Amino acid sequence: MTRLLKFGLALLMAGSMWYYFHAVLIPHQRKQAILHEAPLTPTQGDLFPRWLGTRELLLNGRDPYGPEVTREIQTAIYGEPLDGSRRDLPKDEQRFAYPAYVVFLLAPTITMPFPVLRYVFRLLLIVLTAASVPLWIRALRLELERTTTAIITLLMLGSFPIIQGLYLQQLTLLVCFLIAASSAALASERPVLAGLLLAIATIKPQIAVALVAWFGLWALGDWTHRKRFLWTFACGVALLWLGAEWILPGWFGRWWVAMHAYLGYNDTRSLLETLLGRYAGLLVSVLIAAGIALLCWRLRRAPAGSSAFSTCLVSALAASLLIKPKFPLYDVAMLLPAALWLFSCRKVLWERSRPVRLLLLTASLLVGWQWFSAAALAVISLVSPSAAQHGWFLPVATMFPLPLGISYLLAVLAADMWKIGAVSVTASSAGHSELVAMPALGDAGR
């Protein structure tokens, strides 16, 4: 298959997903809202409550966590404040539930009309998401052809999680970019820049916490040479917290209350709890967290950009997706580095046992299913829109088992890294070259 044909196929798949959103998913949601007399999904998305809270704080000195601002947000989104006694109104209270220092990022936008800001921000998210692909390639020190990078970028921008995040103006996509940029800076031996970017990424602490833990442990593994990163990160977070305290004294307690209220009106089950049940999910979550912690401890001395470092990085992000509270589909965007890493290590995995090869094929099908089903529904919608809407769930169907399949494949690679140990791992120019030699290194280590 020629490069041009591959690129054309990727363009067709990405375009099919966008068409599926416009012609199948959104009309289905509108139809269901009318049928059940329920409000439509807010078009303001995740950005509006944060933007309005920032504007009220910086221009009028009002508490963005306060009930008055919350009622204004609800009125703007739903047309009226929410009344907890009415079951016909939405449960999502749309509170300002971010750390107060998110206002420093949104401050330049407070004088813009929100309809204009919405489109500008969506365009910005598209650019940042596209930039995340080469950043992760640099962070993992992969060697990919430009055509391959372009195809991956195109498929990324045309994937279900990204398009959903763009429609909802999700700050998650911004945080994913910051994490990618921080990782690339660290692999490029720019610890100060990496620390600052990671500090800003804590505007979504539930996403950044796994990487903060790994990078912190990694920095302690060679304190003499890595302390600049950790000091920069700590100072960056401290400045953000103190700056927020200066403009809104006592913000942390108010944010804590708002966050607990947010958890109260949202489904806070992790993906594992959703799939396995509460107690089994919690047990498996503890085991996964313990396994990742032991792996990171064993490989904490690995150089940035090495296979051991990258394996810990992508494993920590994938594990956090499994065990963190709440699993919105746009969070699957966090699996981009794991997918890139597995793609670079596909030959190593293929040479393993038959079950691993079967799982690799299954994971590949789970990744590709969203585009194949979206393309099929797009074609069907041209003939029968109602028939296509009956299958609206097909591109979503693989989003739930996908993190499990990817995490298991990462566990296979992590097991090999465990055998090698940190002493045998050295940095290389190609992210997967060490993995090719893992069996030999493992035997030598024994």
C-alpha positions as CSV (number, residue, x, y, z in Angstrom):
1,M,0.0,0.0,0.0
2,T,1.5,3.3,-1.1
3,R,2.0,6.2,1.3
4,L,-0.6,8.3,-0.6
5,L,-3.2,5.5,-0.3
6,K,-2.5,5.1,3.4
7,F,-2.9,8.8,4.0
8,G,-6.1,8.9,1.9
9,L,-7.6,6.0,3.9
10,A,-6.7,7.7,7.2
11,L,-8.4,10.9,5.9
12,L,-11.5,8.9,4.9
13,M,-11.7,7.3,8.4
14,A,-11.2,10.6,10.2
15,G,-13.8,12.3,8.0
16,S,-16.2,9.5,8.6
17,M,-16.0,10.0,12.3
18,W,-16.7,13.7,12.0
19,Y,-19.6,13.0,9.7
20,Y,-20.9,10.4,12.2
21,F,-21.0,13.0,14.9
22,H,-22.9,15.5,12.7
23,A,-25.3,13.1,10.9
24,V,-25.8,10.3,13.5
25,L,-24.8,11.0,17.1
26,I,-26.0,14.6,17.6
27,P,-29.4,14.0,15.8
28,H,-29.9,11.0,18.0
29,Q,-29.2,13.0,21.1
30,R,-31.6,15.7,20.0
31,K,-34.3,13.1,19.2
32,Q,-33.9,11.4,22.6
33,A,-34.0,14.8,24.4
34,I,-37.3,15.7,22.7
35,L,-38.8,12.2,23.2
36,H,-38.0,12.2,26.9
37,E,-38.6,15.9,27.4
38,A,-35.0,16.2,28.7
39,P,-32.7,19.2,28.2
40,L,-30.1,18.9,25.5
41,T,-26.4,18.5,26.3
42,P,-25.2,22.0,27.1
43,T,-23.5,23.6,24.0
44,Q,-21.3,25.7,26.3
45,G,-19.4,22.6,27.3
46,D,-16.7,22.4,30.1
47,L,-15.3,25.8,29.2
48,F,-18.2,28.1,30.1
49,P,-18.5,27.5,33.9
50,R,-14.7,28.1,34.2
51,W,-14.8,31.1,31.9
52,L,-17.7,32.8,33.7
53,G,-16.2,32.0,37.1
54,T,-12.9,33.5,36.0
55,R,-14.6,36.6,34.6
56,E,-16.7,37.2,37.8
57,L,-13.6,36.8,40.0
58,L,-11.2,39.0,38.1
59,L,-13.7,41.7,36.9
60,N,-16.1,41.8,39.8
61,G,-14.3,40.2,42.7
62,R,-17.0,37.6,43.2
63,D,-16.4,34.1,44.5
64,P,-16.6,31.6,41.5
65,Y,-17.4,28.8,44.0
66,G,-20.2,30.7,45.6
67,P,-23.9,29.9,45.1
68,E,-24.7,33.2,43.3
69,V,-22.2,32.5,40.5
70,T,-23.3,28.9,40.4
71,R,-26.9,30.0,39.8
72,E,-25.8,32.4,37.0
73,I,-23.9,29.5,35.3
74,Q,-26.9,27.3,35.6
75,T,-29.2,29.9,34.2
76,A,-27.0,30.6,31.2
77,I,-26.7,26.9,30.5
78,Y,-30.1,25.5,31.3
79,G,-32.3,28.6,31.2
80,E,-33.0,28.5,34.9
81,P,-31.3,27.6,38.2
82,L,-31.4,24.0,39.1
83,D,-33.8,22.9,41.8
84,G,-32.8,19.7,43.6
85,S,-36.5,18.8,44.3
86,R,-37.3,18.6,40.6
87,R,-36.5,15.3,38.9
88,D,-37.0,16.7,35.4
89,L,-34.0,19.0,35.6
90,P,-30.4,17.9,35.0
91,K,-28.3,16.6,37.8
92,D,-25.1,18.2,36.6
93,E,-24.9,21.5,38.6
94,Q,-22.1,22.9,36.4
95,R,-20.1,24.2,39.4
96,F,-16.8,25.9,39.1
97,A,-15.0,22.8,40.3
98,Y,-11.4,23.5,39.2
99,P,-8.5,24.7,41.4
100,A,-8.7,28.5,41.5
101,Y,-5.4,29.0,39.7
102,V,-7.1,27.9,36.4
103,V,-8.1,31.6,36.2
104,F,-4.5,32.5,35.3
105,L,-4.9,30.4,32.1
106,L,-8.3,31.9,31.3
107,A,-7.6,35.5,32.3
108,P,-6.8,36.6,28.7
109,T,-10.2,35.5,27.5
110,I,-12.5,37.2,30.0
111,T,-13.2,40.2,27.7
112,M,-14.1,38.1,24.7
113,P,-17.8,37.3,23.9
114,F,-18.2,33.6,24.8
115,P,-19.6,32.6,21.3
116,V,-16.4,33.9,19.8
117,L,-14.2,32.3,22.5
118,R,-15.9,28.9,22.0
119,Y,-14.8,28.6,18.4
120,V,-11.3,30.1,19.1
121,F,-10.8,27.7,22.0
122,R,-11.9,24.7,19.9
123,L,-9.5,25.7,17.2
124,L,-6.7,26.0,19.8
125,L,-7.5,22.5,21.1
126,I,-7.3,21.1,17.6
127,V,-3.8,22.7,17.1
128,L,-2.6,21.5,20.6
129,T,-3.9,18.0,20.1
130,A,-2.2,17.7,16.7
131,A,1.0,19.0,18.3
132,S,0.8,16.3,21.0
133,V,1.6,13.6,18.5
134,P,5.1,14.8,17.6
135,L,5.7,15.8,21.2
136,W,5.0,12.2,22.4
137,I,7.2,10.9,19.6
138,R,10.0,13.0,21.0
139,A,9.2,12.1,24.6
140,L,9.4,8.4,23.8
141,R,12.3,8.8,21.4
142,L,10.6,7.0,18.6
143,E,11.7,7.0,15.0
144,L,8.7,7.3,12.8
145,E,8.5,8.4,9.2
146,R,6.8,11.7,8.5
147,T,4.0,10.0,6.7
148,T,3.3,7.7,9.6
149,T,3.3,10.7,12.0
150,A,0.9,12.6,9.7
151,I,-1.4,9.5,9.5
152,I,-1.4,9.1,13.3
153,T,-2.1,12.8,13.8
154,L,-5.0,12.6,11.4
155,L,-6.5,9.6,13.0
156,M,-6.1,11.2,16.4
157,L,-8.0,14.3,15.3
158,G,-10.7,12.1,13.9
159,S,-11.1,9.8,16.9
160,F,-14.2,9.6,19.0
161,P,-12.6,10.8,22.3
162,I,-10.9,13.8,20.7
163,I,-14.0,14.9,18.7
164,Q,-16.2,14.6,21.9
165,G,-13.6,16.6,23.8
166,L,-13.6,19.3,21.1
167,Y,-17.4,19.5,21.1
168,L,-17.4,19.8,24.9
169,Q,-14.5,22.3,24.9
170,Q,-12.8,20.0,27.4
171,L,-9.8,21.3,29.3
172,T,-8.7,17.7,29.5
173,L,-7.3,18.1,25.9
174,L,-5.3,21.1,27.1
175,V,-3.9,19.1,30.0
176,C,-3.0,16.2,27.7
177,F,-1.0,18.6,25.6
178,L,0.8,20.0,28.7
179,I,1.7,16.5,29.9
180,A,3.0,15.6,26.4
181,A,5.0,18.9,26.3
182,S,6.4,18.3,29.8
183,S,7.4,14.7,28.9
184,A,9.1,15.9,25.7
185,A,11.0,18.6,27.5
186,L,12.2,16.1,30.1
187,A,13.4,13.7,27.3
188,S,15.1,16.7,25.7
189,E,17.0,17.5,28.9
190,R,15.0,20.7,29.6
191,P,14.1,20.0,33.3
192,V,13.0,23.6,34.1
193,L,10.5,23.8,31.2
194,A,9.3,20.3,32.0
195,G,8.7,21.2,35.7
196,L,6.8,24.4,34.8
197,L,4.5,22.6,32.2
198,L,3.7,19.8,34.6
199,A,2.9,22.4,37.4
200,I,0.3,24.0,35.0
201,A,-1.1,20.6,34.1
202,T,-2.3,20.2,37.7
203,I,-5.3,22.3,36.9
204,K,-6.8,18.8,36.4
205,P,-5.2,17.0,39.3
206,Q,-6.9,13.7,38.7
207,I,-5.2,13.4,35.3
208,A,-1.8,14.8,36.3
209,V,-1.3,13.0,39.6
210,A,0.0,9.7,38.1
211,L,2.7,11.5,36.1
212,V,3.6,13.8,39.0
213,A,4.1,10.7,41.1
214,W,6.3,8.9,38.5
215,F,8.4,12.0,37.7
216,G,8.8,12.8,41.3
217,L,10.1,9.3,42.1
218,W,12.3,9.4,39.0
219,A,13.8,12.7,40.2
220,L,14.6,11.3,43.6
221,G,16.3,8.4,41.9
222,D,19.2,10.6,40.9
223,W,18.8,13.7,43.0
224,T,22.1,15.4,42.1
225,H,21.3,15.6,38.3
226,R,17.5,15.8,38.5
227,K,16.7,18.1,41.4
228,R,16.2,21.1,39.0
229,F,13.1,19.4,37.6
230,L,11.6,18.7,41.0
231,W,12.4,22.1,42.4
232,T,11.0,23.9,39.4
233,F,7.8,21.8,39.6
234,A,7.4,22.5,43.4
235,C,8.0,26.2,43.0
236,G,5.6,26.4,40.0
237,V,2.8,24.7,42.0
238,A,3.6,26.9,45.0
239,L,3.4,30.1,42.9
240,L,0.1,29.0,41.4
241,W,-1.4,28.2,44.8
242,L,-0.1,31.5,46.4
243,G,-1.3,33.5,43.4
244,A,-4.7,32.0,43.7
245,E,-4.7,32.7,47.5
246,W,-3.8,36.3,46.8
247,I,-6.8,36.8,44.5
248,L,-9.2,34.6,46.4
249,P,-8.2,34.0,50.0
250,G,-9.3,30.6,51.3
251,W,-9.8,29.2,47.9
252,F,-8.6,25.7,48.7
253,G,-11.4,25.1,51.2
254,R,-14.0,26.4,48.8
255,W,-12.6,24.3,46.0
256,W,-12.7,21.2,48.2
257,V,-16.4,21.7,49.0
258,A,-17.1,22.3,45.3
259,M,-15.2,19.2,44.3
260,H,-17.1,17.0,46.8
261,A,-20.3,18.4,45.5
262,Y,-19.2,17.6,42.0
263,L,-18.5,14.1,43.0
264,G,-22.0,13.9,44.5
265,Y,-23.9,14.7,41.3
266,N,-21.7,12.8,38.9
267,D,-21.0,9.1,38.5
268,T,-17.7,8.7,40.3
269,R,-17.1,5.0,39.6
270,S,-13.8,4.2,38.0
271,L,-13.7,2.2,34.8
272,L,-12.7,-0.9,36.8
273,E,-15.6,-0.4,39.2
274,T,-18.0,0.0,36.2
275,L,-16.8,-3.2,34.6
276,L,-16.1,-5.4,37.6
277,G,-18.4,-4.0,40.3
278,R,-17.5,-1.8,43.3
279,Y,-15.5,-4.2,45.5
280,A,-13.8,-6.2,42.8
281,G,-13.0,-3.0,41.0
282,L,-11.4,-1.4,44.1
283,L,-9.4,-4.6,44.8
284,V,-8.0,-4.7,41.3
285,S,-7.3,-0.9,41.4
286,V,-5.2,-1.4,44.5
287,L,-3.3,-4.2,43.0
288,I,-2.6,-2.2,39.8
289,A,-1.5,0.8,41.7
290,A,0.8,-1.3,43.8
291,G,2.3,-3.0,40.7
292,I,2.9,0.4,39.0
293,A,4.5,1.7,42.2
294,L,6.9,-1.2,42.5
295,L,7.8,-1.0,38.8
296,C,8.5,2.7,39.0
297,W,10.6,2.2,42.2
298,R,12.7,-0.5,40.5
299,L,13.3,1.7,37.4
300,R,13.6,5.0,39.1
301,R,17.2,5.5,38.0
302,A,16.5,5.0,34.3
303,P,17.5,7.9,32.1
304,A,14.7,10.1,30.6
305,G,13.8,8.9,27.2
306,S,15.0,5.3,27.8
307,S,12.8,2.3,27.3
308,A,12.5,1.8,31.1
309,F,11.5,5.4,31.6
310,S,9.0,5.4,28.8
311,T,7.4,2.1,29.9
312,C,6.9,3.6,33.4
313,L,5.5,6.8,31.9
314,V,2.9,5.2,29.6
315,S,2.0,2.5,32.2
316,A,1.3,5.1,34.8
317,L,-1.0,7.1,32.5
318,A,-2.8,4.0,31.4
319,A,-3.3,2.7,34.9
320,S,-4.6,6.1,36.1
321,L,-7.3,5.9,33.4
322,L,-8.4,2.6,34.8
323,I,-8.5,3.5,38.5
324,K,-9.3,7.3,38.7
325,P,-12.8,8.3,39.7
326,K,-15.2,8.9,36.7
327,F,-14.6,7.7,33.2
328,P,-15.7,10.1,30.5
329,L,-14.9,8.9,27.0
330,Y,-12.8,11.9,26.2
331,D,-10.3,10.8,28.8
332,V,-9.3,7.9,26.4
333,A,-7.2,10.6,24.8
334,M,-4.7,9.8,27.6
335,L,-3.9,6.5,25.9
336,L,-2.2,8.2,22.9
337,P,1.4,7.7,24.3
338,A,0.6,4.1,25.3
339,A,-0.7,3.4,21.8
340,L,2.4,4.9,20.2
341,W,4.7,3.0,22.5
342,L,2.9,-0.3,21.8
343,F,3.0,0.5,18.0
344,S,6.8,0.9,18.3
345,C,7.1,-2.4,20.2
346,R,4.7,-4.4,18.1
347,K,7.5,-6.7,16.8
348,V,8.6,-7.5,20.3
349,L,5.1,-8.4,21.3
350,W,4.4,-10.4,18.2
351,E,7.4,-12.6,18.9
352,R,6.0,-13.5,22.3
353,S,3.5,-16.2,23.0
354,R,0.3,-16.9,21.0
355,P,-2.0,-15.3,23.7
356,V,0.0,-12.1,23.5
357,R,-0.2,-12.1,19.7
358,L,-4.0,-12.7,20.0
359,L,-4.3,-9.8,22.5
360,L,-2.2,-7.5,20.2
361,L,-4.6,-8.3,17.3
362,T,-7.6,-7.7,19.6
363,A,-6.3,-4.4,20.9
364,S,-5.7,-3.3,17.3
365,L,-9.3,-4.2,16.4
366,L,-10.5,-2.3,19.4
367,V,-8.6,0.8,18.3
368,G,-9.8,0.5,14.7
369,W,-13.4,-0.4,15.4
370,Q,-14.4,3.2,16.1
371,W,-13.5,4.3,12.6
372,F,-14.8,1.2,10.7
373,S,-18.2,1.5,12.5
374,A,-18.4,5.2,12.1
375,A,-17.7,4.8,8.3
376,A,-20.4,2.2,8.1
377,L,-22.9,4.4,9.9
378,A,-22.0,7.3,7.8
379,V,-22.8,5.3,4.6
380,I,-26.0,4.0,6.1
381,S,-27.1,7.5,7.1
382,L,-27.0,8.6,3.5
383,V,-29.7,6.0,2.8
384,S,-31.6,5.9,6.0
385,P,-30.8,8.4,8.8
386,S,-33.1,6.7,11.3
387,A,-31.5,3.3,10.7
388,A,-28.0,4.8,11.3
389,Q,-29.2,6.4,14.5
390,H,-30.3,3.0,15.9
391,G,-26.6,2.1,15.7
392,W,-25.3,5.3,17.3
393,F,-23.5,3.3,20.1
394,L,-21.3,1.2,17.8
395,P,-18.2,3.6,17.7
396,V,-18.5,3.9,21.5
397,A,-18.7,0.2,22.2
398,T,-14.9,-0.5,22.2
399,M,-14.0,2.6,24.3
400,F,-14.5,0.7,27.6
401,P,-12.5,-2.5,27.0
402,L,-9.8,-0.7,25.1
403,P,-7.9,0.6,28.2
404,L,-7.9,-2.9,29.6
405,G,-6.4,-4.4,26.5
406,I,-3.7,-1.7,26.2
407,S,-2.9,-2.0,29.9
408,Y,-2.4,-5.8,29.7
409,L,0.0,-5.3,26.7
410,L,1.9,-2.7,28.7
411,A,2.1,-5.2,31.6
412,V,3.8,-7.7,29.3
413,L,6.5,-5.0,28.4
414,A,6.7,-4.0,32.1
415,A,7.4,-7.6,33.1
416,D,10.3,-7.7,30.7
417,M,11.6,-4.4,32.1
418,W,11.3,-5.8,35.6
419,K,13.6,-8.7,34.6
420,I,16.2,-6.4,33.2
421,G,16.2,-4.0,36.1
422,A,17.3,-0.4,36.1
423,V,21.0,-1.2,36.0
424,S,20.8,-2.8,32.6
425,V,18.8,0.0,31.0
426,T,20.5,2.7,29.0
427,A,19.3,5.5,26.9
428,S,19.2,5.1,23.2
429,S,18.3,7.1,20.2
430,A,15.4,4.8,19.2
431,G,12.7,4.3,21.7
432,H,12.2,0.5,20.9
433,S,15.8,-0.6,20.3
434,E,16.3,-1.6,23.9
435,L,13.1,-3.6,23.9
436,V,14.3,-5.7,21.0
437,A,17.3,-6.8,23.1
438,M,15.3,-7.3,26.3
439,P,15.4,-11.2,26.4
440,A,19.1,-11.1,26.0
441,L,19.6,-8.4,28.6
442,G,17.3,-10.4,30.9
443,D,19.3,-13.6,30.5
444,A,22.5,-11.6,31.1
445,G,21.1,-10.1,34.2
446,R,20.4,-13.5,35.7
